[in-house]
Amino acid sequence: MDQSLKQEAATETARPVFEPRRTIASVLRWERKHGAELLSAALLIVMGLQLLAVISRKGITNDEIVHIPAGYYHLVAGEFQLNNEHPPLIKMWAALPLLFVQPNESPPTVEERQGIFSTLTWSFEDRFWQSNRQEFETILFSTRVMMIVLTLALGILIFAFARSLAGARAGVLAVALYSLEPTVLAHGRIVHTDLPAALAFLLFFVVLRNYFQARTLPRALVLGITSGLALITKFSMVVLLPVLACLALAALAFAPRLNESRKKILTHTAIVVCLVFLIINSAYRFQSPPLVPGDVQWVQTRSPETFDQWLTFFRAGS
């Protein structure tokens, strides 16, 4: 009898005790601890819902007319002459859902390829939309959703960076200003390179800051990948190259004061440079085609006095 009573008492002791007050108190403590993250997440969720509600009611923009078809053909055909005044990464990102939509396709004609790049781009996009009238709304909506993802990612990065600089309250304030900014709300939902370029720009400096806080090989790899991705997001991101060059030279010059060896700095610099070239060439599928007659004609029209110098520069650069 005593043994059975002991077993029952042990069983009751082992059972989990549910105390509502204790559970509620722990939840409240967790909310107070992560209040900044929850508030920032709420702001971004509201922003995302607002952008989603708008994209189905707003017409296509002038840039999206060419960016969406170009992104799709970058993906499925490796055709980078279309809309080649912008890098391919963001257009391909936006066009990923079209792999499931499977829009109607028609390759560029010989006449289009012989014209200047704007002729190829605009005539080609016209045929694309004419061939996909029934799927127009699906194509536009799905590609814009992909851009909203990047817009929200920028908001998360802004919060994390502001919090690391000035605390959680600063992070919430930064997200609030970002999520209510009219320019962001207008451009964060369209297939364009501006908001993604802002994301790449900020991410580059966040990664660069982390690298100089601890100059390790993994962080050098991340810096190289981030730099390469930034350069294929928007051509204006080329401004990041002088930043990298100047910081590399400064690190070599002040290596003894930083308690770093010049060999290590040179190795990390070489890794970053190699990764940049690798990512750029990967985005273009390692294509290195010669200048087509249309491109040569466009350069000659725009810069007749310096045409020979530009042509030499392009060939040497390639």
TANORCOR-V297100 format. One record per residue. SS is DSSP state (hx for helix, st for strand, lp for the rest). NEAR is the number of other ideal C-beta (glycine too) atoms within 12 Angstrom. D_LAST is the distance of its C-alpha to the last C-alpha in Angstrom with 1 decimal. Layout:
# TANORCOR-V297100
ss=<SS/SS>
near=<NEAR/NEAR>
d_last=<D_LAST/D_LAST>
This chain:
# TANORCOR-V297100
ss=<lp/hx/hx/hx/hx/hx/hx/hx/hx/hx/hx/hx/hx/hx/lp/lp/lp/lp/lp/hx/hx/hx/hx/hx/hx/hx/hx/hx/hx/hx/hx/hx/hx/lp/hx/hx/hx/hx/hx/hx/hx/hx/hx/hx/hx/hx/hx/hx/hx/hx/hx/hx/hx/hx/hx/lp/lp/lp/lp/lp/lp/hx/hx/hx/hx/hx/hx/hx/hx/hx/hx/hx/hx/hx/hx/hx/hx/lp/lp/lp/lp/lp/lp/lp/lp/lp/lp/lp/hx/hx/hx/hx/hx/hx/hx/lp/lp/hx/hx/hx/hx/lp/lp/lp/lp/lp/lp/lp/lp/hx/hx/hx/hx/hx/lp/lp/hx/hx/hx/hx/hx/hx/hx/hx/hx/hx/hx/hx/hx/hx/hx/lp/lp/lp/lp/hx/hx/hx/hx/hx/hx/hx/hx/hx/hx/hx/hx/hx/hx/hx/hx/hx/hx/hx/hx/hx/hx/hx/hx/hx/hx/hx/hx/hx/hx/hx/lp/hx/hx/hx/hx/hx/hx/hx/hx/hx/hx/hx/hx/lp/lp/hx/hx/hx/hx/hx/hx/lp/lp/lp/lp/lp/lp/hx/hx/hx/hx/hx/hx/hx/hx/hx/hx/hx/hx/hx/hx/hx/hx/hx/hx/hx/hx/lp/lp/lp/hx/hx/hx/hx/hx/hx/hx/hx/hx/hx/hx/hx/hx/hx/hx/lp/lp/lp/hx/hx/hx/hx/hx/hx/hx/hx/hx/hx/hx/hx/hx/hx/hx/hx/hx/hx/hx/lp/lp/lp/lp/lp/lp/lp/lp/hx/hx/hx/hx/hx/hx/hx/hx/hx/hx/hx/hx/hx/hx/hx/hx/hx/hx/hx/hx/hx/hx/lp/lp/lp/lp/lp/lp/lp/lp/lp/hx/hx/hx/hx/hx/hx/hx/hx/hx/hx/lp/lp/lp/lp/hx/hx/hx/hx/hx/hx/hx/hx/hx/hx/hx/lp>
near=<7/8/9/10/11/12/13/14/13/12/11/12/11/10/10/9/11/9/10/10/11/13/14/13/13/14/15/14/13/14/17/15/13/19/18/27/23/21/25/34/23/22/30/35/20/21/32/31/17/24/34/25/17/24/32/19/14/20/15/26/22/14/27/35/29/33/43/48/45/42/43/43/34/36/32/22/23/19/33/35/35/41/36/30/24/33/34/40/37/43/42/39/39/41/40/26/28/35/20/15/25/17/32/20/20/22/19/31/14/12/13/26/23/19/24/27/33/23/25/37/35/23/26/36/34/19/24/36/27/18/20/25/15/13/24/25/20/21/38/36/31/32/45/40/30/38/45/37/28/40/41/34/26/37/41/31/33/38/38/27/28/27/25/19/18/15/14/24/19/21/33/30/23/33/37/25/21/34/33/19/22/12/17/32/25/20/30/39/39/38/46/37/37/30/40/40/31/32/38/39/32/32/33/37/29/30/33/30/22/22/33/24/14/17/29/18/18/16/23/35/24/27/39/34/28/35/42/36/35/43/37/36/39/29/22/20/36/22/20/34/23/12/21/35/19/16/28/33/17/18/30/23/15/16/21/12/10/19/12/26/15/19/12/21/29/19/23/34/31/19/30/40/24/20/27/33/22/22/28/32/20/21/29/26/18/14/19/15/17/13/25/24/19/27/30/23/22/27/26/19/16/16/17/14/11/14/19/15/14/22/22/14/15/22/16/9/10/15>
d_last=<91.7/90.2/87.3/86.4/86.6/84.3/81.8/81.9/81.4/78.4/76.9/77.4/75.9/72.7/72.2/69.5/71.1/69.4/70.1/68.7/69.1/67.2/64.4/64.1/64.2/61.4/59.3/60.1/59.1/55.8/55.2/56.1/53.8/50.8/51.8/48.6/46.5/48.8/48.9/45.1/44.8/47.4/45.6/42.3/44.2/45.9/42.6/41.1/44.1/44.0/40.4/41.3/44.4/42.4/39.5/41.8/43.5/40.5/38.8/35.1/33.0/30.8/27.6/28.8/29.3/25.6/24.5/26.9/26.1/22.3/22.8/25.1/22.7/19.8/22.4/24.2/21.8/18.2/17.9/15.2/15.4/18.7/19.0/15.2/16.1/17.1/15.7/17.5/19.6/22.7/22.9/22.9/25.4/27.6/27.5/28.7/32.3/31.4/31.1/34.8/35.5/33.8/33.4/33.6/30.3/29.3/26.0/24.3/26.0/24.6/25.6/23.7/20.4/20.9/21.6/19.5/18.2/21.5/23.6/22.0/22.4/25.9/27.4/26.2/27.6/30.8/31.3/30.5/33.3/35.7/35.4/36.1/38.9/41.1/38.6/37.4/39.3/38.4/34.6/34.8/37.0/35.2/31.8/33.4/35.2/31.9/31.1/34.6/33.9/31.0/33.3/36.0/33.7/32.9/36.6/37.3/34.7/36.2/39.6/38.6/36.9/39.8/42.3/40.8/40.9/44.3/46.1/46.8/48.3/45.2/43.1/45.5/45.4/41.6/41.6/44.3/42.5/39.3/41.2/43.1/40.3/40.3/36.6/35.8/38.3/36.9/33.2/33.7/34.6/32.0/28.6/26.5/24.0/26.3/28.7/26.1/24.1/27.4/28.0/24.6/25.2/28.7/27.9/25.4/28.1/30.7/28.8/28.0/31.7/32.7/30.5/32.1/35.5/35.0/32.1/32.1/29.6/29.9/29.3/26.2/24.9/25.9/24.2/20.8/21.3/22.4/19.6/17.0/19.3/19.7/16.0/16.0/19.4/18.6/15.9/18.6/18.8/16.1/19.3/20.0/17.5/19.7/22.6/21.4/20.6/24.0/25.9/24.5/25.5/28.8/29.5/29.0/31.2/33.9/33.7/37.4/38.7/36.9/38.4/35.0/33.6/30.5/29.5/29.6/27.6/24.8/24.9/24.7/21.8/19.9/20.9/19.7/16.2/15.9/17.4/15.1/12.0/14.3/15.6/12.5/11.3/15.0/15.4/12.9/14.6/11.8/10.5/7.2/8.9/8.5/9.7/13.3/16.1/17.2/14.2/14.4/18.1/17.8/15.8/18.3/21.2/20.3/19.5/21.1/21.9/18.4/16.6/15.5/14.3/12.2/10.7/10.0/8.5/6.0/5.2/5.5/3.8/0.0>
